[in-house]
Amino acid sequence: MTEQPAPVPSDRPDMWLAVIEDMRARRRVGIDRYKTPLQPFNGRDPERDRYEEILDWLVYTRQAMTERRMLLDLIEDARLLLAELRPGGSRFPLAVRVTRWQDQCRNLLGEAPSPSLPGI
């Protein structure tokens, strides 16, 4: 595998700080629920807990993948519909804007831009 490029700085949130805040909130949920922080030798089987958490993670990952694909399919459907609604080029500027929006969405999701339709 080749090395990935360096990340491009932006004005978006710091993901490390977001995860740290999520961990603090999750710790609070655990203390509220179990009346104690997570500690070793607490009477639970950590391997079973970890395994069950991994199963949950896999299901959530599959859900996210499915939702991503469904959203991309909706974007593509809208693009194709706009192309069909273009009698004599009257909707050309809107179709171009939708195509650019679709490509921006694909870029945000890490996918390559779609090839342009003929005439768009």
Biopython code that builds the backbone (N, CA, C, O; Angstrom):
import numpy as np
from Bio.PDB.StructureBuilder import StructureBuilder

atoms = [
    (1, "MET", "N", (0.841, -1.182, 0.000)),
    (1, "MET", "CA", (0.000, 0.000, 0.000)),
    (1, "MET", "C", (0.885, 1.244, 0.000)),
    (1, "MET", "O", (1.954, 1.270, 0.610)),
    (2, "THR", "N", (0.420, 2.250, -0.685)),
    (2, "THR", "CA", (1.168, 3.498, -0.720)),
    (2, "THR", "C", (0.727, 4.394, 0.426)),
    (2, "THR", "O", (-0.382, 4.268, 0.947)),
    (3, "GLU", "N", (1.610, 5.293, 0.804)),
    (3, "GLU", "CA", (1.325, 6.237, 1.882)),
    (3, "GLU", "C", (0.231, 7.203, 1.437)),
    (3, "GLU", "O", (0.218, 7.640, 0.286)),
    (4, "GLN", "N", (-0.665, 7.530, 2.323)),
    (4, "GLN", "CA", (-1.709, 8.502, 2.022)),
    (4, "GLN", "C", (-1.129, 9.911, 2.063)),
    (4, "GLN", "O", (-0.126, 10.144, 2.738)),
    (5, "PRO", "N", (-1.745, 10.854, 1.351)),
    (5, "PRO", "CA", (-1.261, 12.237, 1.420)),
    (5, "PRO", "C", (-1.536, 12.821, 2.801)),
    (5, "PRO", "O", (-2.391, 12.332, 3.540)),
    (6, "ALA", "N", (-0.802, 13.864, 3.130)),
    (6, "ALA", "CA", (-1.019, 14.557, 4.409)),
    (6, "ALA", "C", (-2.421, 15.164, 4.414)),
    (6, "ALA", "O", (-2.931, 15.543, 3.360)),
    (7, "PRO", "N", (-3.045, 15.259, 5.581)),
    (7, "PRO", "CA", (-4.376, 15.870, 5.641)),
    (7, "PRO", "C", (-4.311, 17.359, 5.294)),
    (7, "PRO", "O", (-3.320, 18.036, 5.565)),
    (8, "VAL", "N", (-5.383, 17.842, 4.695)),
    (8, "VAL", "CA", (-5.480, 19.249, 4.329)),
    (8, "VAL", "C", (-6.163, 19.990, 5.478)),
    (8, "VAL", "O", (-7.269, 19.620, 5.872)),
    (9, "PRO", "N", (-5.523, 21.032, 6.025)),
    (9, "PRO", "CA", (-6.142, 21.791, 7.113)),
    (9, "PRO", "C", (-7.459, 22.435, 6.667)),
    (9, "PRO", "O", (-7.623, 22.800, 5.503)),
    (10, "SER", "N", (-8.384, 22.564, 7.609)),
    (10, "SER", "CA", (-9.668, 23.203, 7.312)),
    (10, "SER", "C", (-10.182, 23.871, 8.574)),
    (10, "SER", "O", (-9.539, 23.821, 9.622)),
    (11, "ASP", "N", (-11.344, 24.496, 8.465)),
    (11, "ASP", "CA", (-11.972, 25.119, 9.626)),
    (11, "ASP", "C", (-12.982, 24.188, 10.290)),
    (11, "ASP", "O", (-13.800, 24.625, 11.099)),
    (12, "ARG", "N", (-12.923, 22.909, 9.946)),
    (12, "ARG", "CA", (-13.838, 21.921, 10.518)),
    (12, "ARG", "C", (-13.362, 21.509, 11.913)),
    (12, "ARG", "O", (-12.219, 21.777, 12.283)),
    (13, "PRO", "N", (-14.238, 20.856, 12.687)),
    (13, "PRO", "CA", (-13.896, 20.495, 14.076)),
    (13, "PRO", "C", (-12.699, 19.554, 14.182)),
    (13, "PRO", "O", (-12.434, 18.757, 13.281)),
    (14, "ASP", "N", (-11.986, 19.662, 15.294)),
    (14, "ASP", "CA", (-10.862, 18.780, 15.636)),
    (14, "ASP", "C", (-11.447, 17.441, 16.091)),
    (14, "ASP", "O", (-12.145, 17.387, 17.103)),
    (15, "MET", "N", (-11.176, 16.383, 15.370)),
    (15, "MET", "CA", (-11.757, 15.081, 15.667)),
    (15, "MET", "C", (-11.234, 14.492, 16.967)),
    (15, "MET", "O", (-11.971, 13.783, 17.651)),
    (16, "TRP", "N", (-9.982, 14.764, 17.329)),
    (16, "TRP", "CA", (-9.449, 14.287, 18.611)),
    (16, "TRP", "C", (-10.263, 14.879, 19.756)),
    (16, "TRP", "O", (-10.660, 14.163, 20.676)),
    (17, "LEU", "N", (-10.508, 16.178, 19.699)),
    (17, "LEU", "CA", (-11.279, 16.815, 20.770)),
    (17, "LEU", "C", (-12.710, 16.292, 20.802)),
    (17, "LEU", "O", (-13.293, 16.134, 21.874)),
    (18, "ALA", "N", (-13.272, 16.025, 19.629)),
    (18, "ALA", "CA", (-14.628, 15.476, 19.575)),
    (18, "ALA", "C", (-14.687, 14.098, 20.221)),
    (18, "ALA", "O", (-15.624, 13.800, 20.962)),
    (19, "VAL", "N", (-13.690, 13.252, 19.944)),
    (19, "VAL", "CA", (-13.660, 11.902, 20.530)),
    (19, "VAL", "C", (-13.446, 11.979, 22.039)),
    (19, "VAL", "O", (-14.075, 11.235, 22.793)),
    (20, "ILE", "N", (-12.568, 12.867, 22.483)),
    (20, "ILE", "CA", (-12.330, 13.021, 23.922)),
    (20, "ILE", "C", (-13.624, 13.442, 24.615)),
    (20, "ILE", "O", (-13.951, 12.926, 25.684)),
    (21, "GLU", "N", (-14.354, 14.371, 24.018)),
    (21, "GLU", "CA", (-15.636, 14.797, 24.596)),
    (21, "GLU", "C", (-16.640, 13.647, 24.593)),
    (21, "GLU", "O", (-17.385, 13.466, 25.556)),
    (22, "ASP", "N", (-16.659, 12.868, 23.505)),
    (22, "ASP", "CA", (-17.541, 11.695, 23.453)),
    (22, "ASP", "C", (-17.180, 10.701, 24.559)),
    (22, "ASP", "O", (-18.065, 10.115, 25.182)),
    (23, "MET", "N", (-15.879, 10.512, 24.802)),
    (23, "MET", "CA", (-15.444, 9.579, 25.847)),
    (23, "MET", "C", (-15.882, 10.070, 27.226)),
    (23, "MET", "O", (-16.311, 9.280, 28.066)),
    (24, "ARG", "N", (-15.771, 11.363, 27.447)),
    (24, "ARG", "CA", (-16.224, 11.918, 28.739)),
    (24, "ARG", "C", (-17.725, 11.696, 28.927)),
    (24, "ARG", "O", (-18.180, 11.302, 30.001)),
    (25, "ALA", "N", (-18.479, 11.956, 27.864)),
    (25, "ALA", "CA", (-19.928, 11.766, 27.939)),
    (25, "ALA", "C", (-20.273, 10.285, 28.136)),
    (25, "ALA", "O", (-21.170, 9.949, 28.910)),
    (26, "ARG", "N", (-19.563, 9.416, 27.437)),
    (26, "ARG", "CA", (-19.822, 7.975, 27.558)),
    (26, "ARG", "C", (-19.477, 7.472, 28.956)),
    (26, "ARG", "O", (-20.182, 6.630, 29.511)),
    (27, "ARG", "N", (-18.387, 7.992, 29.523)),
    (27, "ARG", "CA", (-18.014, 7.631, 30.895)),
    (27, "ARG", "C", (-19.130, 8.028, 31.858)),
    (27, "ARG", "O", (-19.476, 7.279, 32.771)),
    (28, "ARG", "N", (-19.685, 9.216, 31.639)),
    (28, "ARG", "CA", (-20.772, 9.701, 32.501)),
    (28, "ARG", "C", (-21.982, 8.778, 32.392)),
    (28, "ARG", "O", (-22.619, 8.480, 33.402)),
    (29, "VAL", "N", (-22.307, 8.320, 31.182)),
    (29, "VAL", "CA", (-23.424, 7.383, 30.992)),
    (29, "VAL", "C", (-23.167, 6.106, 31.786)),
    (29, "VAL", "O", (-24.062, 5.599, 32.463)),
    (30, "GLY", "N", (-21.939, 5.588, 31.702)),
    (30, "GLY", "CA", (-21.590, 4.371, 32.430)),
    (30, "GLY", "C", (-21.714, 4.544, 33.935)),
    (30, "GLY", "O", (-22.232, 3.667, 34.626)),
    (31, "ILE", "N", (-21.241, 5.672, 34.440)),
    (31, "ILE", "CA", (-21.332, 5.924, 35.891)),
    (31, "ILE", "C", (-22.790, 6.074, 36.301)),
    (31, "ILE", "O", (-23.201, 5.546, 37.334)),
    (32, "ASP", "N", (-23.575, 6.790, 35.502)),
    (32, "ASP", "CA", (-25.000, 6.949, 35.826)),
    (32, "ASP", "C", (-25.724, 5.605, 35.801)),
    (32, "ASP", "O", (-26.575, 5.335, 36.649)),
    (33, "ARG", "N", (-25.383, 4.771, 34.830)),
    (33, "ARG", "CA", (-26.063, 3.483, 34.675)),
    (33, "ARG", "C", (-25.620, 2.473, 35.737)),
    (33, "ARG", "O", (-26.452, 1.805, 36.351)),
    (34, "TYR", "N", (-24.296, 2.365, 35.948)),
    (34, "TYR", "CA", (-23.756, 1.307, 36.816)),
    (34, "TYR", "C", (-23.294, 1.804, 38.183)),
    (34, "TYR", "O", (-22.882, 1.013, 39.032)),
    (35, "LYS", "N", (-23.363, 3.114, 38.389)),
    (35, "LYS", "CA", (-22.994, 3.741, 39.675)),
    (35, "LYS", "C", (-21.510, 3.611, 40.005)),
    (35, "LYS", "O", (-21.118, 3.741, 41.165)),
    (36, "THR", "N", (-20.683, 3.354, 38.990)),
    (36, "THR", "CA", (-19.231, 3.241, 39.183)),
    (36, "THR", "C", (-18.557, 3.384, 37.825)),
    (36, "THR", "O", (-19.134, 3.000, 36.807)),
    (37, "PRO", "N", (-17.336, 3.933, 37.793)),
    (37, "PRO", "CA", (-16.609, 3.939, 36.516)),
    (37, "PRO", "C", (-16.154, 2.515, 36.169)),
    (37, "PRO", "O", (-16.162, 1.627, 37.021)),
    (38, "LEU", "N", (-15.773, 2.320, 34.949)),
    (38, "LEU", "CA", (-15.264, 1.013, 34.527)),
    (38, "LEU", "C", (-13.896, 0.784, 35.162)),
    (38, "LEU", "O", (-12.972, 1.581, 35.001)),
    (39, "GLN", "N", (-13.794, -0.321, 35.882)),
    (39, "GLN", "CA", (-12.558, -0.654, 36.591)),
    (39, "GLN", "C", (-12.238, -2.125, 36.377)),
    (39, "GLN", "O", (-13.133, -2.915, 36.075)),
    (40, "PRO", "N", (-10.954, -2.510, 36.530)),
    (40, "PRO", "CA", (-10.603, -3.927, 36.363)),
    (40, "PRO", "C", (-11.201, -4.790, 37.472)),
    (40, "PRO", "O", (-11.487, -4.314, 38.570)),
    (41, "PHE", "N", (-11.376, -6.043, 37.162)),
    (41, "PHE", "CA", (-11.892, -7.039, 38.113)),
    (41, "PHE", "C", (-13.215, -6.589, 38.732)),
    (41, "PHE", "O", (-13.393, -6.609, 39.950)),
    (42, "ASN", "N", (-14.135, -6.183, 37.855)),
    (42, "ASN", "CA", (-15.418, -5.657, 38.315)),
    (42, "ASN", "C", (-16.538, -6.695, 38.277)),
    (42, "ASN", "O", (-17.705, -6.351, 38.468)),
    (43, "GLY", "N", (-16.195, -7.962, 38.033)),
    (43, "GLY", "CA", (-17.197, -9.017, 38.028)),
    (43, "GLY", "C", (-17.788, -9.301, 36.659)),
    (43, "GLY", "O", (-18.595, -10.220, 36.514)),
    (44, "ARG", "N", (-17.402, -8.529, 35.652)),
    (44, "ARG", "CA", (-17.890, -8.757, 34.296)),
    (44, "ARG", "C", (-16.795, -9.402, 33.455)),
    (44, "ARG", "O", (-15.615, -9.342, 33.800)),
    (45, "ASP", "N", (-17.196, -10.015, 32.357)),
    (45, "ASP", "CA", (-16.257, -10.638, 31.429)),
    (45, "ASP", "C", (-15.919, -9.606, 30.344)),
    (45, "ASP", "O", (-16.730, -9.379, 29.446)),
    (46, "PRO", "N", (-14.738, -8.977, 30.411)),
    (46, "PRO", "CA", (-14.419, -7.920, 29.445)),
    (46, "PRO", "C", (-14.313, -8.438, 28.005)),
    (46, "PRO", "O", (-14.593, -7.693, 27.065)),
    (47, "GLU", "N", (-13.917, -9.690, 27.820)),
    (47, "GLU", "CA", (-13.850, -10.218, 26.459)),
    (47, "GLU", "C", (-15.244, -10.348, 25.859)),
    (47, "GLU", "O", (-15.436, -10.060, 24.678)),
    (48, "ARG", "N", (-16.207, -10.773, 26.644)),
    (48, "ARG", "CA", (-17.583, -10.852, 26.152)),
    (48, "ARG", "C", (-18.125, -9.451, 25.877)),
    (48, "ARG", "O", (-18.760, -9.221, 24.848)),
    (49, "ASP", "N", (-17.874, -8.513, 26.797)),
    (49, "ASP", "CA", (-18.303, -7.126, 26.572)),
    (49, "ASP", "C", (-17.705, -6.584, 25.276)),
    (49, "ASP", "O", (-18.404, -5.973, 24.467)),
    (50, "ARG", "N", (-16.404, -6.812, 25.088)),
    (50, "ARG", "CA", (-15.723, -6.328, 23.881)),
    (50, "ARG", "C", (-16.332, -6.973, 22.641)),
    (50, "ARG", "O", (-16.615, -6.282, 21.662)),
    (51, "TYR", "N", (-16.538, -8.281, 22.671)),
    (51, "TYR", "CA", (-17.111, -8.990, 21.533)),
    (51, "TYR", "C", (-18.493, -8.434, 21.189)),
    (51, "TYR", "O", (-18.794, -8.195, 20.020)),
    (52, "GLU", "N", (-19.325, -8.230, 22.199)),
    (52, "GLU", "CA", (-20.664, -7.700, 21.948)),
    (52, "GLU", "C", (-20.601, -6.283, 21.387)),
    (52, "GLU", "O", (-21.400, -5.916, 20.526)),
    (53, "GLU", "N", (-19.655, -5.491, 21.874)),
    (53, "GLU", "CA", (-19.476, -4.133, 21.343)),
    (53, "GLU", "C", (-19.019, -4.177, 19.888)),
    (53, "GLU", "O", (-19.457, -3.361, 19.078)),
    (54, "ILE", "N", (-18.140, -5.123, 19.549)),
    (54, "ILE", "CA", (-17.678, -5.265, 18.163)),
    (54, "ILE", "C", (-18.849, -5.663, 17.258)),
    (54, "ILE", "O", (-18.970, -5.152, 16.144)),
    (55, "LEU", "N", (-19.703, -6.565, 17.727)),
    (55, "LEU", "CA", (-20.877, -6.932, 16.935)),
    (55, "LEU", "C", (-21.749, -5.707, 16.676)),
    (55, "LEU", "O", (-22.212, -5.499, 15.555)),
    (56, "ASP", "N", (-21.973, -4.900, 17.708)),
    (56, "ASP", "CA", (-22.743, -3.662, 17.534)),
    (56, "ASP", "C", (-22.055, -2.748, 16.519)),
    (56, "ASP", "O", (-22.705, -2.185, 15.638)),
    (57, "TRP", "N", (-20.727, -2.607, 16.653)),
    (57, "TRP", "CA", (-19.969, -1.750, 15.746)),
    (57, "TRP", "C", (-20.128, -2.221, 14.296)),
    (57, "TRP", "O", (-20.296, -1.406, 13.388)),
    (58, "LEU", "N", (-20.073, -3.534, 14.087)),
    (58, "LEU", "CA", (-20.232, -4.068, 12.734)),
    (58, "LEU", "C", (-21.608, -3.740, 12.159)),
    (58, "LEU", "O", (-21.728, -3.380, 10.988)),
    (59, "VAL", "N", (-22.628, -3.865, 12.975)),
    (59, "VAL", "CA", (-23.977, -3.562, 12.498)),
    (59, "VAL", "C", (-24.103, -2.077, 12.172)),
    (59, "VAL", "O", (-24.681, -1.718, 11.146)),
    (60, "TYR", "N", (-23.569, -1.210, 13.033)),
    (60, "TYR", "CA", (-23.619, 0.229, 12.762)),
    (60, "TYR", "C", (-22.811, 0.582, 11.520)),
    (60, "TYR", "O", (-23.202, 1.465, 10.756)),
    (61, "THR", "N", (-21.690, -0.100, 11.314)),
    (61, "THR", "CA", (-20.880, 0.143, 10.121)),
    (61, "THR", "C", (-21.655, -0.245, 8.871)),
    (61, "THR", "O", (-21.654, 0.489, 7.883)),
    (62, "ARG", "N", (-22.316, -1.397, 8.913)),
    (62, "ARG", "CA", (-23.121, -1.840, 7.766)),
    (62, "ARG", "C", (-24.270, -0.877, 7.513)),
    (62, "ARG", "O", (-24.602, -0.597, 6.361)),
    (63, "GLN", "N", (-24.876, -0.371, 8.571)),
    (63, "GLN", "CA", (-25.949, 0.610, 8.427)),
    (63, "GLN", "C", (-25.421, 1.864, 7.732)),
    (63, "GLN", "O", (-26.053, 2.374, 6.806)),
    (64, "ALA", "N", (-24.277, 2.357, 8.171)),
    (64, "ALA", "CA", (-23.694, 3.560, 7.569)),
    (64, "ALA", "C", (-23.357, 3.332, 6.100)),
    (64, "ALA", "O", (-23.590, 4.211, 5.270)),
    (65, "MET", "N", (-22.814, 2.165, 5.769)),
    (65, "MET", "CA", (-22.489, 1.858, 4.381)),
    (65, "MET", "C", (-23.755, 1.824, 3.521)),
    (65, "MET", "O", (-23.766, 2.338, 2.402)),
    (66, "THR", "N", (-24.814, 1.219, 4.048)),
    (66, "THR", "CA", (-26.076, 1.130, 3.319)),
    (66, "THR", "C", (-26.677, 2.515, 3.112)),
    (66, "THR", "O", (-27.134, 2.840, 2.016)),
    (67, "GLU", "N", (-26.676, 3.331, 4.165)),
    (67, "GLU", "CA", (-27.228, 4.676, 4.050)),
    (67, "GLU", "C", (-26.434, 5.513, 3.057)),
    (67, "GLU", "O", (-27.016, 6.272, 2.282)),
    (68, "ARG", "N", (-25.117, 5.382, 3.073)),
    (68, "ARG", "CA", (-24.264, 6.116, 2.134)),
    (68, "ARG", "C", (-24.614, 5.735, 0.701)),
    (68, "ARG", "O", (-24.792, 6.609, -0.148)),
    (69, "ARG", "N", (-24.713, 4.443, 0.430)),
    (69, "ARG", "CA", (-25.046, 3.981, -0.915)),
    (69, "ARG", "C", (-26.419, 4.477, -1.331)),
    (69, "ARG", "O", (-26.602, 4.908, -2.469)),
    (70, "MET", "N", (-27.397, 4.423, -0.415)),
    (70, "MET", "CA", (-28.745, 4.865, -0.743)),
    (70, "MET", "C", (-28.761, 6.363, -1.057)),
    (70, "MET", "O", (-29.450, 6.784, -1.986)),
    (71, "LEU", "N", (-28.024, 7.162, -0.310)),
    (71, "LEU", "CA", (-27.962, 8.598, -0.575)),
    (71, "LEU", "C", (-27.300, 8.882, -1.923)),
    (71, "LEU", "O", (-27.767, 9.732, -2.681)),
    (72, "LEU", "N", (-26.224, 8.176, -2.216)),
    (72, "LEU", "CA", (-25.576, 8.365, -3.515)),
    (72, "LEU", "C", (-26.496, 7.957, -4.658)),
    (72, "LEU", "O", (-26.505, 8.603, -5.705)),
    (73, "ASP", "N", (-27.269, 6.894, -4.468)),
    (73, "ASP", "CA", (-28.227, 6.478, -5.498)),
    (73, "ASP", "C", (-29.297, 7.548, -5.705)),
    (73, "ASP", "O", (-29.700, 7.812, -6.837)),
    (74, "LEU", "N", (-29.760, 8.169, -4.608)),
    (74, "LEU", "CA", (-30.750, 9.244, -4.731)),
    (74, "LEU", "C", (-30.173, 10.435, -5.488)),
    (74, "LEU", "O", (-30.854, 11.041, -6.314)),
    (75, "ILE", "N", (-28.938, 10.760, -5.207)),
    (75, "ILE", "CA", (-28.283, 11.871, -5.902)),
    (75, "ILE", "C", (-28.199, 11.561, -7.395)),
    (75, "ILE", "O", (-28.496, 12.418, -8.227)),
    (76, "GLU", "N", (-27.801, 10.355, -7.726)),
    (76, "GLU", "CA", (-27.694, 9.969, -9.130)),
    (76, "GLU", "C", (-29.052, 9.993, -9.809)),
    (76, "GLU", "O", (-29.159, 10.435, -10.953)),
    (77, "ASP", "N", (-30.092, 9.528, -9.128)),
    (77, "ASP", "CA", (-31.439, 9.561, -9.690)),
    (77, "ASP", "C", (-31.878, 10.989, -9.982)),
    (77, "ASP", "O", (-32.459, 11.251, -11.035)),
    (78, "ALA", "N", (-31.611, 11.909, -9.073)),
    (78, "ALA", "CA", (-31.969, 13.312, -9.283)),
    (78, "ALA", "C", (-31.219, 13.885, -10.474)),
    (78, "ALA", "O", (-31.789, 14.639, -11.264)),
    (79, "ARG", "N", (-29.978, 13.542, -10.606)),
    (79, "ARG", "CA", (-29.165, 14.031, -11.727)),
    (79, "ARG", "C", (-29.718, 13.523, -13.060)),
    (79, "ARG", "O", (-29.844, 14.285, -14.018)),
    (80, "LEU", "N", (-30.043, 12.246, -13.110)),
    (80, "LEU", "CA", (-30.597, 11.682, -14.342)),
    (80, "LEU", "C", (-31.954, 12.295, -14.678)),
    (80, "LEU", "O", (-32.237, 12.565, -15.845)),
    (81, "LEU", "N", (-32.791, 12.516, -13.674)),
    (81, "LEU", "CA", (-34.092, 13.129, -13.900)),
    (81, "LEU", "C", (-33.930, 14.533, -14.462)),
    (81, "LEU", "O", (-34.624, 14.908, -15.407)),
    (82, "LEU", "N", (-33.032, 15.299, -13.896)),
    (82, "LEU", "CA", (-32.810, 16.652, -14.411)),
    (82, "LEU", "C", (-32.325, 16.632, -15.854)),
    (82, "LEU", "O", (-32.691, 17.493, -16.654)),
    (83, "ALA", "N", (-31.502, 15.647, -16.177)),
    (83, "ALA", "CA", (-31.038, 15.536, -17.560)),
    (83, "ALA", "C", (-32.208, 15.251, -18.501)),
    (83, "ALA", "O", (-32.246, 15.763, -19.620)),
    (84, "GLU", "N", (-33.148, 14.447, -18.055)),
    (84, "GLU", "CA", (-34.315, 14.129, -18.885)),
    (84, "GLU", "C", (-35.271, 15.304, -19.014)),
    (84, "GLU", "O", (-35.960, 15.428, -20.026)),
    (85, "LEU", "N", (-35.325, 16.168, -18.008)),
    (85, "LEU", "CA", (-36.245, 17.306, -18.006)),
    (85, "LEU", "C", (-35.700, 18.508, -18.771)),
    (85, "LEU", "O", (-36.282, 19.592, -18.711)),
    (86, "ARG", "N", (-34.623, 18.336, -19.470)),
    (86, "ARG", "CA", (-33.957, 19.455, -20.113)),
    (86, "ARG", "C", (-34.383, 19.595, -21.575)),
    (86, "ARG", "O", (-33.614, 19.244, -22.470)),
    (87, "PRO", "N", (-35.597, 20.103, -21.839)),
    (87, "PRO", "CA", (-35.991, 20.300, -23.235)),
    (87, "PRO", "C", (-35.313, 21.550, -23.791)),
    (87, "PRO", "O", (-35.509, 22.652, -23.279)),
    (88, "GLY", "N", (-34.548, 21.378, -24.798)),
    (88, "GLY", "CA", (-33.890, 22.516, -25.441)),
    (88, "GLY", "C", (-32.897, 23.237, -24.559)),
    (88, "GLY", "O", (-32.533, 24.377, -24.849)),
    (89, "GLY", "N", (-32.459, 22.619, -23.517)),
    (89, "GLY", "CA", (-31.428, 23.228, -22.669)),
    (89, "GLY", "C", (-31.944, 24.203, -21.637)),
    (89, "GLY", "O", (-31.149, 24.893, -20.999)),
    (90, "SER", "N", (-33.270, 24.284, -21.449)),
    (90, "SER", "CA", (-33.804, 25.278, -20.524)),
    (90, "SER", "C", (-33.394, 25.023, -19.072)),
    (90, "SER", "O", (-33.350, 25.959, -18.274)),
    (91, "ARG", "N", (-33.095, 23.783, -18.724)),
    (91, "ARG", "CA", (-32.713, 23.465, -17.346)),
    (91, "ARG", "C", (-31.214, 23.203, -17.219)),
    (91, "ARG", "O", (-30.763, 22.691, -16.194)),
    (92, "PHE", "N", (-30.457, 23.536, -18.219)),
    (92, "PHE", "CA", (-29.023, 23.256, -18.218)),
    (92, "PHE", "C", (-28.312, 23.816, -16.992)),
    (92, "PHE", "O", (-27.568, 23.079, -16.343)),
    (93, "PRO", "N", (-28.511, 25.116, -16.640)),
    (93, "PRO", "CA", (-27.773, 25.626, -15.469)),
    (93, "PRO", "C", (-28.097, 24.855, -14.181)),
    (93, "PRO", "O", (-27.201, 24.609, -13.374)),
    (94, "LEU", "N", (-29.348, 24.477, -13.982)),
    (94, "LEU", "CA", (-29.709, 23.716, -12.793)),
    (94, "LEU", "C", (-29.051, 22.341, -12.817)),
    (94, "LEU", "O", (-28.548, 21.875, -11.795)),
    (95, "ALA", "N", (-29.053, 21.697, -13.962)),
    (95, "ALA", "CA", (-28.417, 20.379, -14.076)),
    (95, "ALA", "C", (-26.925, 20.465, -13.787)),
    (95, "ALA", "O", (-26.360, 19.572, -13.157)),
    (96, "VAL", "N", (-26.288, 21.529, -14.242)),
    (96, "VAL", "CA", (-24.861, 21.713, -13.970)),
    (96, "VAL", "C", (-24.636, 21.888, -12.473)),
    (96, "VAL", "O", (-23.702, 21.320, -11.907)),
    (97, "ARG", "N", (-25.492, 22.675, -11.841)),
    (97, "ARG", "CA", (-25.345, 22.882, -10.388)),
    (97, "ARG", "C", (-25.546, 21.578, -9.632)),
    (97, "ARG", "O", (-24.813, 21.296, -8.685)),
    (98, "VAL", "N", (-26.529, 20.778, -10.035)),
    (98, "VAL", "CA", (-26.765, 19.499, -9.372)),
    (98, "VAL", "C", (-25.578, 18.567, -9.593)),
    (98, "VAL", "O", (-25.161, 17.869, -8.669)),
    (99, "THR", "N", (-25.030, 18.549, -10.808)),
    (99, "THR", "CA", (-23.869, 17.707, -11.098)),
    (99, "THR", "C", (-22.690, 18.113, -10.217)),
    (99, "THR", "O", (-22.005, 17.260, -9.652)),
    (100, "ARG", "N", (-22.462, 19.407, -10.105)),
    (100, "ARG", "CA", (-21.373, 19.872, -9.243)),
    (100, "ARG", "C", (-21.628, 19.509, -7.790)),
    (100, "ARG", "O", (-20.708, 19.115, -7.073)),
    (101, "TRP", "N", (-22.890, 19.642, -7.348)),
    (101, "TRP", "CA", (-23.244, 19.285, -5.974)),
    (101, "TRP", "C", (-23.031, 17.793, -5.745)),
    (101, "TRP", "O", (-22.505, 17.378, -4.712)),
    (102, "GLN", "N", (-23.446, 16.997, -6.725)),
    (102, "GLN", "CA", (-23.260, 15.547, -6.616)),
    (102, "GLN", "C", (-21.773, 15.221, -6.494)),
    (102, "GLN", "O", (-21.383, 14.409, -5.655)),
    (103, "ASP", "N", (-20.949, 15.845, -7.319)),
    (103, "ASP", "CA", (-19.514, 15.571, -7.272)),
    (103, "ASP", "C", (-18.914, 16.024, -5.940)),
    (103, "ASP", "O", (-18.005, 15.373, -5.424)),
    (104, "GLN", "N", (-19.403, 17.118, -5.382)),
    (104, "GLN", "CA", (-18.916, 17.554, -4.062)),
    (104, "GLN", "C", (-19.299, 16.530, -2.993)),
    (104, "GLN", "O", (-18.495, 16.220, -2.114)),
    (105, "CYS", "N", (-20.513, 16.010, -3.067)),
    (105, "CYS", "CA", (-20.942, 14.984, -2.107)),
    (105, "CYS", "C", (-20.085, 13.732, -2.244)),
    (105, "CYS", "O", (-19.647, 13.162, -1.244)),
    (106, "ARG", "N", (-19.847, 13.308, -3.477)),
    (106, "ARG", "CA", (-19.010, 12.134, -3.699)),
    (106, "ARG", "C", (-17.599, 12.380, -3.171)),
    (106, "ARG", "O", (-16.989, 11.488, -2.582)),
    (107, "ASN", "N", (-17.085, 13.587, -3.383)),
    (107, "ASN", "CA", (-15.756, 13.927, -2.890)),
    (107, "ASN", "C", (-15.716, 13.868, -1.363)),
    (107, "ASN", "O", (-14.764, 13.337, -0.790)),
    (108, "LEU", "N", (-16.744, 14.410, -0.701)),
    (108, "LEU", "CA", (-16.798, 14.354, 0.761)),
    (108, "LEU", "C", (-16.841, 12.917, 1.267)),
    (108, "LEU", "O", (-16.318, 12.613, 2.339)),
    (109, "LEU", "N", (-17.462, 12.040, 0.494)),
    (109, "LEU", "CA", (-17.574, 10.636, 0.880)),
    (109, "LEU", "C", (-16.391, 9.799, 0.401)),
    (109, "LEU", "O", (-16.355, 8.588, 0.616)),
    (110, "GLY", "N", (-15.414, 10.455, -0.254)),
    (110, "GLY", "CA", (-14.221, 9.742, -0.689)),
    (110, "GLY", "C", (-14.392, 8.964, -1.975)),
    (110, "GLY", "O", (-13.635, 8.028, -2.232)),
    (111, "GLU", "N", (-15.380, 9.331, -2.798)),
    (111, "GLU", "CA", (-15.588, 8.642, -4.067)),
    (111, "GLU", "C", (-15.216, 9.566, -5.220)),
    (111, "GLU", "O", (-15.251, 10.789, -5.089)),
    (112, "ALA", "N", (-14.865, 8.974, -6.331)),
    (112, "ALA", "CA", (-14.500, 9.745, -7.518)),
    (112, "ALA", "C", (-15.731, 10.410, -8.106)),
    (112, "ALA", "O", (-16.831, 9.864, -8.016)),
    (113, "PRO", "N", (-15.561, 11.594, -8.713)),
    (113, "PRO", "CA", (-16.696, 12.240, -9.382)),
    (113, "PRO", "C", (-17.239, 11.352, -10.486)),
    (113, "PRO", "O", (-16.504, 10.575, -11.097)),
    (114, "SER", "N", (-18.526, 11.476, -10.731)),
    (114, "SER", "CA", (-19.153, 10.691, -11.790)),
    (114, "SER", "C", (-18.860, 11.325, -13.145)),
    (114, "SER", "O", (-18.671, 12.538, -13.231)),
    (115, "PRO", "N", (-18.821, 10.522, -14.199)),
    (115, "PRO", "CA", (-18.612, 11.094, -15.525)),
    (115, "PRO", "C", (-19.824, 11.935, -15.933)),
    (115, "PRO", "O", (-20.959, 11.609, -15.586)),
    (116, "SER", "N", (-19.577, 12.995, -16.655)),
    (116, "SER", "CA", (-20.671, 13.864, -17.100)),
    (116, "SER", "C", (-21.550, 13.142, -18.111)),
    (116, "SER", "O", (-21.079, 12.329, -18.906)),
    (117, "LEU", "N", (-22.836, 13.459, -18.058)),
    (117, "LEU", "CA", (-23.753, 12.936, -19.057)),
    (117, "LEU", "C", (-23.566, 13.714, -20.352)),
    (117, "LEU", "O", (-23.173, 14.880, -20.306)),
    (118, "PRO", "N", (-23.833, 13.115, -21.494)),
    (118, "PRO", "CA", (-23.718, 13.856, -22.752)),
    (118, "PRO", "C", (-24.611, 15.083, -22.723)),
    (118, "PRO", "O", (-25.786, 15.001, -22.363)),
    (119, "GLY", "N", (-24.055, 16.203, -23.099)),
    (119, "GLY", "CA", (-24.815, 17.444, -23.160)),
    (119, "GLY", "C", (-24.916, 18.186, -21.862)),
    (119, "GLY", "O", (-25.547, 19.242, -21.807)),
    (120, "ILE", "N", (-24.306, 17.663, -20.794)),
    (120, "ILE", "CA", (-24.369, 18.375, -19.506)),
    (120, "ILE", "C", (-22.960, 18.808, -19.141)),
    (120, "ILE", "O", (-22.755, 19.426, -18.097)),
]
sb = StructureBuilder()
sb.init_structure("model")
sb.init_model(0)
sb.init_chain("A")
sb.init_seg("    ")
for serial, (resi, resn, name, xyz) in enumerate(atoms, 1):
    if name == "N":
        sb.init_residue(resn, " ", resi, " ")
    sb.init_atom(name, np.array(xyz, "f"), 0.0, 1.0, " ", f" {name:<3s}", serial, name[0])
structure = sb.get_structure()
